[in-house]
Amino acid sequence: MLTLIKTAQDGRKLEVAGLAILFDGKLEAFELLDVTDHPRRLEILHVEPAATHIAGRVALTRDEAERARAALAAAEADVIASPAAIAERFRLATIRRACREGIE
């Protein structure tokens, strides 16, 4: 399921699809970065003063970032609750336990 976050001035769409953030249908990022943590924050704020977060190359306002976070959190909850993910966590736990006990 795609969740539209914003449309750029040139018409390209920033969307959340599952655990990925897509820009114009191509992978842009897997997480949001706070502008204050970005090494080029001054340049970002000069170009987009209302920006609070960055998704790859795209600056987001607070509302856009909240929508993106909510969509990512919903997708993560779906993935975590899936039977395949639960089975994988049990498989990894079994492997870790075997390694701790010296059974490889």
C-alpha positions in Angstrom: 0.0 0.0 0.0 1.4 3.4 -1.0 1.0 6.4 1.3 1.4 9.8 -0.4 3.5 12.1 1.7 4.1 15.0 -0.6 4.3 16.0 -4.3 7.4 17.9 -5.3 7.2 21.1 -7.4 8.0 19.2 -10.5 5.2 16.7 -9.9 7.2 13.8 -8.6 5.6 12.0 -5.6 7.2 11.1 -2.3 5.5 7.9 -1.0 5.9 5.3 1.7 5.6 1.8 0.5 6.1 -0.8 3.2 9.3 0.0 5.0 10.7 2.1 2.2 10.3 5.8 1.2 10.0 6.1 -2.6 10.6 9.3 -4.7 9.1 9.1 -8.2 8.7 5.4 -7.7 12.4 4.8 -6.9 13.9 3.9 -3.5 14.9 7.1 -1.7 15.4 6.1 2.0 14.5 3.7 4.7 14.3 6.2 7.5 13.8 9.9 8.3 16.7 12.0 9.5 16.1 15.1 11.7 17.5 18.2 9.9 19.4 19.2 13.1 21.4 15.9 12.8 22.2 16.4 9.1 25.7 17.6 8.2 24.4 20.1 5.7 21.5 21.5 7.9 22.3 25.1 7.1 22.1 24.6 3.4 18.9 22.6 3.8 17.3 25.3 6.0 18.4 28.0 3.6 16.6 26.3 0.7 13.6 25.0 2.7 13.1 27.0 6.0 10.1 24.9 7.1 12.0 21.6 6.8 12.3 19.5 10.0 13.3 16.2 8.5 15.0 14.7 5.5 14.1 11.6 3.6 17.1 10.9 1.3 17.3 14.1 -0.8 13.8 15.4 0.0 13.1 17.9 2.8 9.9 17.4 4.8 7.9 19.7 7.0 6.8 18.5 10.5 3.3 17.4 9.2 4.8 15.5 6.3 7.4 13.8 8.5 4.6 12.7 10.9 2.6 11.2 8.1 5.7 9.4 6.9 6.6 8.1 10.4 3.0 6.9 10.9 3.1 5.0 7.6 6.5 3.5 8.4 5.3 2.4 11.9 2.2 0.8 10.5 4.2 -1.1 7.9 6.7 -2.2 10.6 3.9 -3.4 12.8 2.5 -5.5 9.9 5.9 -7.0 9.2 6.6 -7.8 12.9 3.2 -9.5 13.3 3.6 -11.7 10.2 4.0 -15.4 10.8 7.2 -15.4 8.6 8.8 -12.7 10.7 7.9 -14.5 14.0 9.3 -17.8 12.6 12.5 -16.0 11.6 13.0 -14.5 15.0 12.6 -17.9 16.6 15.1 -19.4 14.1 17.6 -16.7 14.9 17.1 -17.1 18.6 17.7 -20.8 18.3 20.9 -20.2 16.3 22.2 -17.7 18.9 21.4 -20.1 21.8 23.2 -23.0 20.0 26.3 -20.8 19.4 26.3 -19.7 23.1 26.2 -23.4 24.2 29.0 -24.3 21.7 26.7 -26.3 19.4 27.5 -25.1 15.9 
